[in-house]
Amino acid sequence: MKTRDRILLCALELFNEQGEPNVTTLDMANELDISPGNLYYHFKGKEALLDVLIDDFLLNTRSLLSPAENPDEVSPEDLWLLLHLLFESIATYRFLFQDLSNLMSRYPFIRQAMHAWLNQLRQCLAHILLVMRAAGQLRCAEEGLQRLLDALCQTCLFWLDYQRIASGEEPDPAAGVQQTLGLLLPYLDEDTEEWMQALIDRYS
């Protein structure tokens, strides 16, 4: 593995384990057993590392949140797969979500990137909900739809951090998927609710 890639992987692991504010470039150099100058040759400080890592996260999730090829053909299975892959990516880059407000206040490029990402997430989920409602699978008036959409987005943003604080354990992406799908249950038609509940139970 190239030194640059080793540095990125080390930074991601240390940020996830200890939180970005608690990790220095010297910590990374020591962990990798390289000189600080060697690390600086590849990345001119933590900000440069963060810039690449958030780009990697956005690239990882871009295809998930992009418009579908058949925008009027969305099933509950599509929503489940989206959430499953999305929470896996969030868990992989969980340092972003463990202290997001602080990161956004200290790094303007993270604030800009995450605002754009949240808007894309919201548009993607809104589209799925609207198509499900049009198909009769989701029973929800417009006002309720907006509240549901807010709840889904908030869960995607903050569930892993909540889980970490509540249990003190390593966040489990499957629990985030369960929680998010569970928010939909009161709004689903009988057949879709039964299918969704069975899926939630399988995660358990």
Helices and strands as residue ranges (DSSP letters): H 3-18, G 20-22, H 25-32, H 36-42, H 46-65, H 76-92, H 95-98, H 100-106, H 108-134, H 142-167, H 173-184, G 185-187, H 190-203
